[in-house]
Amino acid sequence: MATRGIPQLRKLYIRYCEHGGSSSPIRSYLSSSPHLLDFATSHPHITIIVKPRNGHHPYIEGHYVTGTSKQICVKNVEQKRIKEVLEMLRNTSGRKIVRLGGLAVRGDGVSVQGVWTPMLDLNGIGGGEGGSVANNVEKEKGYFDVTVVG
């Protein structure tokens, strides 16, 4: 990613173990995949340093212009994921993620949906036997006088 035309990623460190099983995918990626050479030739401003680090899990670390770095573990991952990590480190700015805003917005107005009361329909929309709780209470109190006109 470029900020004002300046690429933010400066160095990529690829560290792996020469003997460990968790480093076997990255070892095969480094030895057989042409993607790393293509990546290096298409992005000459990025210094790529590949060093073995025996006895540890493999990782890829990006160092940025801002002085920050991001480290991503790549143990037992596919070559496709290694390519994604390289592109992701290239496309990020290296800055910390800052939460914008503050707490959730709370309004003083009454909800359009209304305020919850225990007299609401607990069985769904008109579902259940006898309708809603509010209708049952109103029937018990005699609020509904139904007359059938025939």
Phi and psi in radians as a Rosetta constraint file:
Dihedral C 1 N 2 CA 2 C 2 CIRCULARHARMONIC -1.969 0.35
Dihedral N 2 CA 2 C 2 N 3 CIRCULARHARMONIC 2.353 0.35
Dihedral C 2 N 3 CA 3 C 3 CIRCULARHARMONIC -1.923 0.35
Dihedral N 3 CA 3 C 3 N 4 CIRCULARHARMONIC 2.033 0.35
Dihedral C 3 N 4 CA 4 C 4 CIRCULARHARMONIC 0.980 0.35
Dihedral N 4 CA 4 C 4 N 5 CIRCULARHARMONIC 0.650 0.35
Dihedral C 4 N 5 CA 5 C 5 CIRCULARHARMONIC 1.455 0.35
Dihedral N 5 CA 5 C 5 N 6 CIRCULARHARMONIC -0.003 0.35
Dihedral C 5 N 6 CA 6 C 6 CIRCULARHARMONIC -1.818 0.35
Dihedral N 6 CA 6 C 6 N 7 CIRCULARHARMONIC 2.054 0.35
Dihedral C 6 N 7 CA 7 C 7 CIRCULARHARMONIC -1.095 0.35
Dihedral N 7 CA 7 C 7 N 8 CIRCULARHARMONIC 2.345 0.35
Dihedral C 7 N 8 CA 8 C 8 CIRCULARHARMONIC -1.490 0.35
Dihedral N 8 CA 8 C 8 N 9 CIRCULARHARMONIC -0.550 0.35
Dihedral C 8 N 9 CA 9 C 9 CIRCULARHARMONIC -1.423 0.35
Dihedral N 9 CA 9 C 9 N 10 CIRCULARHARMONIC 2.214 0.35
Dihedral C 9 N 10 CA 10 C 10 CIRCULARHARMONIC -1.856 0.35
Dihedral N 10 CA 10 C 10 N 11 CIRCULARHARMONIC -0.788 0.35
Dihedral C 10 N 11 CA 11 C 11 CIRCULARHARMONIC -2.333 0.35
Dihedral N 11 CA 11 C 11 N 12 CIRCULARHARMONIC 2.530 0.35
Dihedral C 11 N 12 CA 12 C 12 CIRCULARHARMONIC -2.137 0.35
Dihedral N 12 CA 12 C 12 N 13 CIRCULARHARMONIC 2.115 0.35
Dihedral C 12 N 13 CA 13 C 13 CIRCULARHARMONIC -1.798 0.35
Dihedral N 13 CA 13 C 13 N 14 CIRCULARHARMONIC 2.182 0.35
Dihedral C 13 N 14 CA 14 C 14 CIRCULARHARMONIC -1.953 0.35
Dihedral N 14 CA 14 C 14 N 15 CIRCULARHARMONIC 1.957 0.35
Dihedral C 14 N 15 CA 15 C 15 CIRCULARHARMONIC -2.012 0.35
Dihedral N 15 CA 15 C 15 N 16 CIRCULARHARMONIC 2.387 0.35
Dihedral C 15 N 16 CA 16 C 16 CIRCULARHARMONIC -2.664 0.35
Dihedral N 16 CA 16 C 16 N 17 CIRCULARHARMONIC 2.904 0.35
Dihedral C 16 N 17 CA 17 C 17 CIRCULARHARMONIC -1.723 0.35
Dihedral N 17 CA 17 C 17 N 18 CIRCULARHARMONIC 2.433 0.35
Dihedral C 17 N 18 CA 18 C 18 CIRCULARHARMONIC -1.320 0.35
Dihedral N 18 CA 18 C 18 N 19 CIRCULARHARMONIC -0.302 0.35
Dihedral C 18 N 19 CA 19 C 19 CIRCULARHARMONIC -2.146 0.35
Dihedral N 19 CA 19 C 19 N 20 CIRCULARHARMONIC -0.393 0.35
Dihedral C 19 N 20 CA 20 C 20 CIRCULARHARMONIC -1.208 0.35
Dihedral N 20 CA 20 C 20 N 21 CIRCULARHARMONIC 2.578 0.35
Dihedral C 20 N 21 CA 21 C 21 CIRCULARHARMONIC -1.239 0.35
Dihedral N 21 CA 21 C 21 N 22 CIRCULARHARMONIC -0.517 0.35
Dihedral C 21 N 22 CA 22 C 22 CIRCULARHARMONIC -1.268 0.35
Dihedral N 22 CA 22 C 22 N 23 CIRCULARHARMONIC -0.266 0.35
Dihedral C 22 N 23 CA 23 C 23 CIRCULARHARMONIC -1.690 0.35
Dihedral N 23 CA 23 C 23 N 24 CIRCULARHARMONIC -0.027 0.35
Dihedral C 23 N 24 CA 24 C 24 CIRCULARHARMONIC -1.080 0.35
Dihedral N 24 CA 24 C 24 N 25 CIRCULARHARMONIC -0.681 0.35
Dihedral C 24 N 25 CA 25 C 25 CIRCULARHARMONIC -1.118 0.35
Dihedral N 25 CA 25 C 25 N 26 CIRCULARHARMONIC -0.683 0.35
Dihedral C 25 N 26 CA 26 C 26 CIRCULARHARMONIC -1.296 0.35
Dihedral N 26 CA 26 C 26 N 27 CIRCULARHARMONIC -0.541 0.35
Dihedral C 26 N 27 CA 27 C 27 CIRCULARHARMONIC -1.125 0.35
Dihedral N 27 CA 27 C 27 N 28 CIRCULARHARMONIC -0.751 0.35
Dihedral C 27 N 28 CA 28 C 28 CIRCULARHARMONIC -1.202 0.35
Dihedral N 28 CA 28 C 28 N 29 CIRCULARHARMONIC -0.574 0.35
Dihedral C 28 N 29 CA 29 C 29 CIRCULARHARMONIC -1.125 0.35
Dihedral N 29 CA 29 C 29 N 30 CIRCULARHARMONIC -0.761 0.35
Dihedral C 29 N 30 CA 30 C 30 CIRCULARHARMONIC -1.209 0.35
Dihedral N 30 CA 30 C 30 N 31 CIRCULARHARMONIC -0.594 0.35
Dihedral C 30 N 31 CA 31 C 31 CIRCULARHARMONIC -1.487 0.35
Dihedral N 31 CA 31 C 31 N 32 CIRCULARHARMONIC -0.570 0.35
Dihedral C 31 N 32 CA 32 C 32 CIRCULARHARMONIC -2.027 0.35
Dihedral N 32 CA 32 C 32 N 33 CIRCULARHARMONIC -0.382 0.35
Dihedral C 32 N 33 CA 33 C 33 CIRCULARHARMONIC -1.479 0.35
Dihedral N 33 CA 33 C 33 N 34 CIRCULARHARMONIC 2.281 0.35
Dihedral C 33 N 34 CA 34 C 34 CIRCULARHARMONIC -1.426 0.35
Dihedral N 34 CA 34 C 34 N 35 CIRCULARHARMONIC -0.047 0.35
Dihedral C 34 N 35 CA 35 C 35 CIRCULARHARMONIC -1.093 0.35
Dihedral N 35 CA 35 C 35 N 36 CIRCULARHARMONIC -0.657 0.35
Dihedral C 35 N 36 CA 36 C 36 CIRCULARHARMONIC -1.160 0.35
Dihedral N 36 CA 36 C 36 N 37 CIRCULARHARMONIC -0.691 0.35
Dihedral C 36 N 37 CA 37 C 37 CIRCULARHARMONIC -1.163 0.35
Dihedral N 37 CA 37 C 37 N 38 CIRCULARHARMONIC -0.708 0.35
Dihedral C 37 N 38 CA 38 C 38 CIRCULARHARMONIC -1.114 0.35
Dihedral N 38 CA 38 C 38 N 39 CIRCULARHARMONIC -0.719 0.35
Dihedral C 38 N 39 CA 39 C 39 CIRCULARHARMONIC -1.091 0.35
Dihedral N 39 CA 39 C 39 N 40 CIRCULARHARMONIC -0.756 0.35
Dihedral C 39 N 40 CA 40 C 40 CIRCULARHARMONIC -1.184 0.35
Dihedral N 40 CA 40 C 40 N 41 CIRCULARHARMONIC -0.675 0.35
Dihedral C 40 N 41 CA 41 C 41 CIRCULARHARMONIC -1.294 0.35
Dihedral N 41 CA 41 C 41 N 42 CIRCULARHARMONIC -0.568 0.35
Dihedral C 41 N 42 CA 42 C 42 CIRCULARHARMONIC -1.393 0.35
Dihedral N 42 CA 42 C 42 N 43 CIRCULARHARMONIC -0.296 0.35
Dihedral C 42 N 43 CA 43 C 43 CIRCULARHARMONIC -2.251 0.35
Dihedral N 43 CA 43 C 43 N 44 CIRCULARHARMONIC 1.318 0.35
Dihedral C 43 N 44 CA 44 C 44 CIRCULARHARMONIC -1.238 0.35
Dihedral N 44 CA 44 C 44 N 45 CIRCULARHARMONIC -0.265 0.35
Dihedral C 44 N 45 CA 45 C 45 CIRCULARHARMONIC -1.349 0.35
Dihedral N 45 CA 45 C 45 N 46 CIRCULARHARMONIC -0.184 0.35
Dihedral C 45 N 46 CA 46 C 46 CIRCULARHARMONIC -1.725 0.35
Dihedral N 46 CA 46 C 46 N 47 CIRCULARHARMONIC 2.182 0.35
Dihedral C 46 N 47 CA 47 C 47 CIRCULARHARMONIC -1.530 0.35
Dihedral N 47 CA 47 C 47 N 48 CIRCULARHARMONIC 2.148 0.35
Dihedral C 47 N 48 CA 48 C 48 CIRCULARHARMONIC -1.876 0.35
Dihedral N 48 CA 48 C 48 N 49 CIRCULARHARMONIC 2.137 0.35
Dihedral C 48 N 49 CA 49 C 49 CIRCULARHARMONIC -2.079 0.35
Dihedral N 49 CA 49 C 49 N 50 CIRCULARHARMONIC 2.107 0.35
Dihedral C 49 N 50 CA 50 C 50 CIRCULARHARMONIC -1.951 0.35
Dihedral N 50 CA 50 C 50 N 51 CIRCULARHARMONIC 2.064 0.35
Dihedral C 50 N 51 CA 51 C 51 CIRCULARHARMONIC -2.374 0.35
Dihedral N 51 CA 51 C 51 N 52 CIRCULARHARMONIC 2.417 0.35
Dihedral C 51 N 52 CA 52 C 52 CIRCULARHARMONIC -1.306 0.35
Dihedral N 52 CA 52 C 52 N 53 CIRCULARHARMONIC 2.562 0.35
Dihedral C 52 N 53 CA 53 C 53 CIRCULARHARMONIC -2.449 0.35
Dihedral N 53 CA 53 C 53 N 54 CIRCULARHARMONIC 1.533 0.35
Dihedral C 53 N 54 CA 54 C 54 CIRCULARHARMONIC -1.189 0.35
Dihedral N 54 CA 54 C 54 N 55 CIRCULARHARMONIC 2.497 0.35
Dihedral C 54 N 55 CA 55 C 55 CIRCULARHARMONIC 1.474 0.35
Dihedral N 55 CA 55 C 55 N 56 CIRCULARHARMONIC 0.156 0.35
Dihedral C 55 N 56 CA 56 C 56 CIRCULARHARMONIC -2.333 0.35
Dihedral N 56 CA 56 C 56 N 57 CIRCULARHARMONIC 2.779 0.35
Dihedral C 56 N 57 CA 57 C 57 CIRCULARHARMONIC -1.252 0.35
Dihedral N 57 CA 57 C 57 N 58 CIRCULARHARMONIC 2.670 0.35
Dihedral C 57 N 58 CA 58 C 58 CIRCULARHARMONIC -1.340 0.35
Dihedral N 58 CA 58 C 58 N 59 CIRCULARHARMONIC 2.624 0.35
Dihedral C 58 N 59 CA 59 C 59 CIRCULARHARMONIC -2.651 0.35
Dihedral N 59 CA 59 C 59 N 60 CIRCULARHARMONIC 2.815 0.35
Dihedral C 59 N 60 CA 60 C 60 CIRCULARHARMONIC -2.117 0.35
Dihedral N 60 CA 60 C 60 N 61 CIRCULARHARMONIC 2.253 0.35
Dihedral C 60 N 61 CA 61 C 61 CIRCULARHARMONIC -2.164 0.35
Dihedral N 61 CA 61 C 61 N 62 CIRCULARHARMONIC 2.297 0.35
Dihedral C 61 N 62 CA 62 C 62 CIRCULARHARMONIC -1.908 0.35
Dihedral N 62 CA 62 C 62 N 63 CIRCULARHARMONIC 2.319 0.35
Dihedral C 62 N 63 CA 63 C 63 CIRCULARHARMONIC -1.913 0.35
Dihedral N 63 CA 63 C 63 N 64 CIRCULARHARMONIC 2.317 0.35
Dihedral C 63 N 64 CA 64 C 64 CIRCULARHARMONIC -1.937 0.35
Dihedral N 64 CA 64 C 64 N 65 CIRCULARHARMONIC 2.928 0.35
Dihedral C 64 N 65 CA 65 C 65 CIRCULARHARMONIC -1.060 0.35
Dihedral N 65 CA 65 C 65 N 66 CIRCULARHARMONIC -0.597 0.35
Dihedral C 65 N 66 CA 66 C 66 CIRCULARHARMONIC -1.257 0.35
Dihedral N 66 CA 66 C 66 N 67 CIRCULARHARMONIC -0.128 0.35
Dihedral C 66 N 67 CA 67 C 67 CIRCULARHARMONIC 1.651 0.35
Dihedral N 67 CA 67 C 67 N 68 CIRCULARHARMONIC -0.081 0.35
Dihedral C 67 N 68 CA 68 C 68 CIRCULARHARMONIC -1.573 0.35
Dihedral N 68 CA 68 C 68 N 69 CIRCULARHARMONIC 2.878 0.35
Dihedral C 68 N 69 CA 69 C 69 CIRCULARHARMONIC -2.463 0.35
Dihedral N 69 CA 69 C 69 N 70 CIRCULARHARMONIC 2.667 0.35
Dihedral C 69 N 70 CA 70 C 70 CIRCULARHARMONIC -2.192 0.35
Dihedral N 70 CA 70 C 70 N 71 CIRCULARHARMONIC 2.325 0.35
Dihedral C 70 N 71 CA 71 C 71 CIRCULARHARMONIC -2.105 0.35
Dihedral N 71 CA 71 C 71 N 72 CIRCULARHARMONIC 2.245 0.35
Dihedral C 71 N 72 CA 72 C 72 CIRCULARHARMONIC -2.196 0.35
Dihedral N 72 CA 72 C 72 N 73 CIRCULARHARMONIC 2.205 0.35
Dihedral C 72 N 73 CA 73 C 73 CIRCULARHARMONIC -1.327 0.35
Dihedral N 73 CA 73 C 73 N 74 CIRCULARHARMONIC 2.354 0.35
Dihedral C 73 N 74 CA 74 C 74 CIRCULARHARMONIC -2.183 0.35
Dihedral N 74 CA 74 C 74 N 75 CIRCULARHARMONIC 0.689 0.35
Dihedral C 74 N 75 CA 75 C 75 CIRCULARHARMONIC -1.345 0.35
Dihedral N 75 CA 75 C 75 N 76 CIRCULARHARMONIC 2.335 0.35
Dihedral C 75 N 76 CA 76 C 76 CIRCULARHARMONIC 0.941 0.35
Dihedral N 76 CA 76 C 76 N 77 CIRCULARHARMONIC 0.702 0.35
Dihedral C 76 N 77 CA 77 C 77 CIRCULARHARMONIC -1.886 0.35
Dihedral N 77 CA 77 C 77 N 78 CIRCULARHARMONIC 2.793 0.35
Dihedral C 77 N 78 CA 78 C 78 CIRCULARHARMONIC -1.346 0.35
Dihedral N 78 CA 78 C 78 N 79 CIRCULARHARMONIC 2.873 0.35
Dihedral C 78 N 79 CA 79 C 79 CIRCULARHARMONIC -1.128 0.35
Dihedral N 79 CA 79 C 79 N 80 CIRCULARHARMONIC -0.536 0.35
Dihedral C 79 N 80 CA 80 C 80 CIRCULARHARMONIC -1.078 0.35
Dihedral N 80 CA 80 C 80 N 81 CIRCULARHARMONIC -0.723 0.35
Dihedral C 80 N 81 CA 81 C 81 CIRCULARHARMONIC -1.183 0.35
Dihedral N 81 CA 81 C 81 N 82 CIRCULARHARMONIC -0.624 0.35
Dihedral C 81 N 82 CA 82 C 82 CIRCULARHARMONIC -1.098 0.35
Dihedral N 82 CA 82 C 82 N 83 CIRCULARHARMONIC -0.730 0.35
Dihedral C 82 N 83 CA 83 C 83 CIRCULARHARMONIC -1.072 0.35
Dihedral N 83 CA 83 C 83 N 84 CIRCULARHARMONIC -0.723 0.35
Dihedral C 83 N 84 CA 84 C 84 CIRCULARHARMONIC -1.120 0.35
Dihedral N 84 CA 84 C 84 N 85 CIRCULARHARMONIC -0.663 0.35
Dihedral C 84 N 85 CA 85 C 85 CIRCULARHARMONIC -1.158 0.35
Dihedral N 85 CA 85 C 85 N 86 CIRCULARHARMONIC -0.741 0.35
Dihedral C 85 N 86 CA 86 C 86 CIRCULARHARMONIC -1.071 0.35
Dihedral N 86 CA 86 C 86 N 87 CIRCULARHARMONIC -0.782 0.35
Dihedral C 86 N 87 CA 87 C 87 CIRCULARHARMONIC -1.182 0.35
Dihedral N 87 CA 87 C 87 N 88 CIRCULARHARMONIC -0.666 0.35
Dihedral C 87 N 88 CA 88 C 88 CIRCULARHARMONIC -1.142 0.35
Dihedral N 88 CA 88 C 88 N 89 CIRCULARHARMONIC -0.736 0.35
Dihedral C 88 N 89 CA 89 C 89 CIRCULARHARMONIC -1.160 0.35
Dihedral N 89 CA 89 C 89 N 90 CIRCULARHARMONIC -0.607 0.35
Dihedral C 89 N 90 CA 90 C 90 CIRCULARHARMONIC -1.207 0.35
Dihedral N 90 CA 90 C 90 N 91 CIRCULARHARMONIC -0.606 0.35
Dihedral C 90 N 91 CA 91 C 91 CIRCULARHARMONIC -1.519 0.35
Dihedral N 91 CA 91 C 91 N 92 CIRCULARHARMONIC -0.148 0.35
Dihedral C 91 N 92 CA 92 C 92 CIRCULARHARMONIC -1.647 0.35
Dihedral N 92 CA 92 C 92 N 93 CIRCULARHARMONIC 2.797 0.35
Dihedral C 92 N 93 CA 93 C 93 CIRCULARHARMONIC -1.585 0.35
Dihedral N 93 CA 93 C 93 N 94 CIRCULARHARMONIC -0.274 0.35
Dihedral C 93 N 94 CA 94 C 94 CIRCULARHARMONIC 1.563 0.35
Dihedral N 94 CA 94 C 94 N 95 CIRCULARHARMONIC -0.084 0.35
Dihedral C 94 N 95 CA 95 C 95 CIRCULARHARMONIC -1.421 0.35
Dihedral N 95 CA 95 C 95 N 96 CIRCULARHARMONIC 2.728 0.35
Dihedral C 95 N 96 CA 96 C 96 CIRCULARHARMONIC -1.223 0.35
Dihedral N 96 CA 96 C 96 N 97 CIRCULARHARMONIC 2.592 0.35
Dihedral C 96 N 97 CA 97 C 97 CIRCULARHARMONIC -1.423 0.35
Dihedral N 97 CA 97 C 97 N 98 CIRCULARHARMONIC 2.152 0.35
Dihedral C 97 N 98 CA 98 C 98 CIRCULARHARMONIC -1.928 0.35
Dihedral N 98 CA 98 C 98 N 99 CIRCULARHARMONIC 2.307 0.35
Dihedral C 98 N 99 CA 99 C 99 CIRCULARHARMONIC -1.340 0.35
Dihedral N 99 CA 99 C 99 N 100 CIRCULARHARMONIC 2.194 0.35
Dihedral C 99 N 100 CA 100 C 100 CIRCULARHARMONIC -1.531 0.35
Dihedral N 100 CA 100 C 100 N 101 CIRCULARHARMONIC 2.571 0.35
Dihedral C 100 N 101 CA 101 C 101 CIRCULARHARMONIC 1.408 0.35
Dihedral N 101 CA 101 C 101 N 102 CIRCULARHARMONIC -2.858 0.35
Dihedral C 101 N 102 CA 102 C 102 CIRCULARHARMONIC -2.341 0.35
Dihedral N 102 CA 102 C 102 N 103 CIRCULARHARMONIC -2.258 0.35
Dihedral C 102 N 103 CA 103 C 103 CIRCULARHARMONIC -1.248 0.35
Dihedral N 103 CA 103 C 103 N 104 CIRCULARHARMONIC 2.957 0.35
Dihedral C 103 N 104 CA 104 C 104 CIRCULARHARMONIC -1.119 0.35
Dihedral N 104 CA 104 C 104 N 105 CIRCULARHARMONIC 2.635 0.35
Dihedral C 104 N 105 CA 105 C 105 CIRCULARHARMONIC -1.335 0.35
Dihedral N 105 CA 105 C 105 N 106 CIRCULARHARMONIC 2.222 0.35
Dihedral C 105 N 106 CA 106 C 106 CIRCULARHARMONIC -2.090 0.35
Dihedral N 106 CA 106 C 106 N 107 CIRCULARHARMONIC 2.223 0.35
Dihedral C 106 N 107 CA 107 C 107 CIRCULARHARMONIC -1.791 0.35
Dihedral N 107 CA 107 C 107 N 108 CIRCULARHARMONIC 2.801 0.35
Dihedral C 107 N 108 CA 108 C 108 CIRCULARHARMONIC -1.576 0.35
Dihedral N 108 CA 108 C 108 N 109 CIRCULARHARMONIC -0.236 0.35
Dihedral C 108 N 109 CA 109 C 109 CIRCULARHARMONIC -1.313 0.35
Dihedral N 109 CA 109 C 109 N 110 CIRCULARHARMONIC 2.780 0.35
Dihedral C 109 N 110 CA 110 C 110 CIRCULARHARMONIC -1.365 0.35
Dihedral N 110 CA 110 C 110 N 111 CIRCULARHARMONIC 2.529 0.35
Dihedral C 110 N 111 CA 111 C 111 CIRCULARHARMONIC -1.116 0.35
Dihedral N 111 CA 111 C 111 N 112 CIRCULARHARMONIC 2.554 0.35
Dihedral C 111 N 112 CA 112 C 112 CIRCULARHARMONIC -1.148 0.35
Dihedral N 112 CA 112 C 112 N 113 CIRCULARHARMONIC -0.550 0.35
Dihedral C 112 N 113 CA 113 C 113 CIRCULARHARMONIC -1.371 0.35
Dihedral N 113 CA 113 C 113 N 114 CIRCULARHARMONIC -0.230 0.35
Dihedral C 113 N 114 CA 114 C 114 CIRCULARHARMONIC 1.697 0.35
Dihedral N 114 CA 114 C 114 N 115 CIRCULARHARMONIC 2.999 0.35
Dihedral C 114 N 115 CA 115 C 115 CIRCULARHARMONIC -1.655 0.35
Dihedral N 115 CA 115 C 115 N 116 CIRCULARHARMONIC 2.451 0.35
Dihedral C 115 N 116 CA 116 C 116 CIRCULARHARMONIC -1.248 0.35
Dihedral N 116 CA 116 C 116 N 117 CIRCULARHARMONIC 2.374 0.35
Dihedral C 116 N 117 CA 117 C 117 CIRCULARHARMONIC -2.329 0.35
Dihedral N 117 CA 117 C 117 N 118 CIRCULARHARMONIC 2.781 0.35
Dihedral C 117 N 118 CA 118 C 118 CIRCULARHARMONIC -1.196 0.35
Dihedral N 118 CA 118 C 118 N 119 CIRCULARHARMONIC -0.179 0.35
Dihedral C 118 N 119 CA 119 C 119 CIRCULARHARMONIC -1.527 0.35
Dihedral N 119 CA 119 C 119 N 120 CIRCULARHARMONIC 0.108 0.35
Dihedral C 119 N 120 CA 120 C 120 CIRCULARHARMONIC -1.268 0.35
Dihedral N 120 CA 120 C 120 N 121 CIRCULARHARMONIC 2.844 0.35
Dihedral C 120 N 121 CA 121 C 121 CIRCULARHARMONIC -1.213 0.35
Dihedral N 121 CA 121 C 121 N 122 CIRCULARHARMONIC 1.907 0.35
Dihedral C 121 N 122 CA 122 C 122 CIRCULARHARMONIC -1.538 0.35
Dihedral N 122 CA 122 C 122 N 123 CIRCULARHARMONIC -0.243 0.35
Dihedral C 122 N 123 CA 123 C 123 CIRCULARHARMONIC -1.692 0.35
Dihedral N 123 CA 123 C 123 N 124 CIRCULARHARMONIC 0.170 0.35
Dihedral C 123 N 124 CA 124 C 124 CIRCULARHARMONIC 1.791 0.35
Dihedral N 124 CA 124 C 124 N 125 CIRCULARHARMONIC -2.881 0.35
Dihedral C 124 N 125 CA 125 C 125 CIRCULARHARMONIC -1.383 0.35
Dihedral N 125 CA 125 C 125 N 126 CIRCULARHARMONIC 1.728 0.35
Dihedral C 125 N 126 CA 126 C 126 CIRCULARHARMONIC 1.089 0.35
Dihedral N 126 CA 126 C 126 N 127 CIRCULARHARMONIC 0.204 0.35
Dihedral C 126 N 127 CA 127 C 127 CIRCULARHARMONIC -1.489 0.35
Dihedral N 127 CA 127 C 127 N 128 CIRCULARHARMONIC 3.088 0.35
Dihedral C 127 N 128 CA 128 C 128 CIRCULARHARMONIC 1.440 0.35
Dihedral N 128 CA 128 C 128 N 129 CIRCULARHARMONIC 2.966 0.35
Dihedral C 128 N 129 CA 129 C 129 CIRCULARHARMONIC -1.455 0.35
Dihedral N 129 CA 129 C 129 N 130 CIRCULARHARMONIC 2.217 0.35
Dihedral C 129 N 130 CA 130 C 130 CIRCULARHARMONIC 1.515 0.35
Dihedral N 130 CA 130 C 130 N 131 CIRCULARHARMONIC 0.101 0.35
Dihedral C 130 N 131 CA 131 C 131 CIRCULARHARMONIC 1.420 0.35
Dihedral N 131 CA 131 C 131 N 132 CIRCULARHARMONIC -2.619 0.35
Dihedral C 131 N 132 CA 132 C 132 CIRCULARHARMONIC -1.496 0.35
Dihedral N 132 CA 132 C 132 N 133 CIRCULARHARMONIC 2.920 0.35
Dihedral C 132 N 133 CA 133 C 133 CIRCULARHARMONIC -1.113 0.35
Dihedral N 133 CA 133 C 133 N 134 CIRCULARHARMONIC -0.681 0.35
Dihedral C 133 N 134 CA 134 C 134 CIRCULARHARMONIC -1.117 0.35
Dihedral N 134 CA 134 C 134 N 135 CIRCULARHARMONIC -0.715 0.35
Dihedral C 134 N 135 CA 135 C 135 CIRCULARHARMONIC -1.139 0.35
Dihedral N 135 CA 135 C 135 N 136 CIRCULARHARMONIC -0.699 0.35
Dihedral C 135 N 136 CA 136 C 136 CIRCULARHARMONIC -1.107 0.35
Dihedral N 136 CA 136 C 136 N 137 CIRCULARHARMONIC -0.720 0.35
Dihedral C 136 N 137 CA 137 C 137 CIRCULARHARMONIC -1.157 0.35
Dihedral N 137 CA 137 C 137 N 138 CIRCULARHARMONIC -0.715 0.35
Dihedral C 137 N 138 CA 138 C 138 CIRCULARHARMONIC -1.163 0.35
Dihedral N 138 CA 138 C 138 N 139 CIRCULARHARMONIC -0.622 0.35
Dihedral C 138 N 139 CA 139 C 139 CIRCULARHARMONIC -1.172 0.35
Dihedral N 139 CA 139 C 139 N 140 CIRCULARHARMONIC -0.698 0.35
Dihedral C 139 N 140 CA 140 C 140 CIRCULARHARMONIC -1.131 0.35
Dihedral N 140 CA 140 C 140 N 141 CIRCULARHARMONIC -0.602 0.35
Dihedral C 140 N 141 CA 141 C 141 CIRCULARHARMONIC -1.442 0.35
Dihedral N 141 CA 141 C 141 N 142 CIRCULARHARMONIC -0.119 0.35
Dihedral C 141 N 142 CA 142 C 142 CIRCULARHARMONIC 1.463 0.35
Dihedral N 142 CA 142 C 142 N 143 CIRCULARHARMONIC 0.445 0.35
Dihedral C 142 N 143 CA 143 C 143 CIRCULARHARMONIC -1.320 0.35
Dihedral N 143 CA 143 C 143 N 144 CIRCULARHARMONIC -0.443 0.35
Dihedral C 143 N 144 CA 144 C 144 CIRCULARHARMONIC -1.822 0.35
Dihedral N 144 CA 144 C 144 N 145 CIRCULARHARMONIC 2.113 0.35
Dihedral C 144 N 145 CA 145 C 145 CIRCULARHARMONIC -2.056 0.35
Dihedral N 145 CA 145 C 145 N 146 CIRCULARHARMONIC 1.791 0.35
Dihedral C 145 N 146 CA 146 C 146 CIRCULARHARMONIC -1.683 0.35
Dihedral N 146 CA 146 C 146 N 147 CIRCULARHARMONIC 2.211 0.35
Dihedral C 146 N 147 CA 147 C 147 CIRCULARHARMONIC -2.104 0.35
Dihedral N 147 CA 147 C 147 N 148 CIRCULARHARMONIC 2.349 0.35
Dihedral C 147 N 148 CA 148 C 148 CIRCULARHARMONIC -1.686 0.35
Dihedral N 148 CA 148 C 148 N 149 CIRCULARHARMONIC 2.121 0.35
Dihedral C 148 N 149 CA 149 C 149 CIRCULARHARMONIC -1.731 0.35
Dihedral N 149 CA 149 C 149 N 150 CIRCULARHARMONIC 2.130 0.35
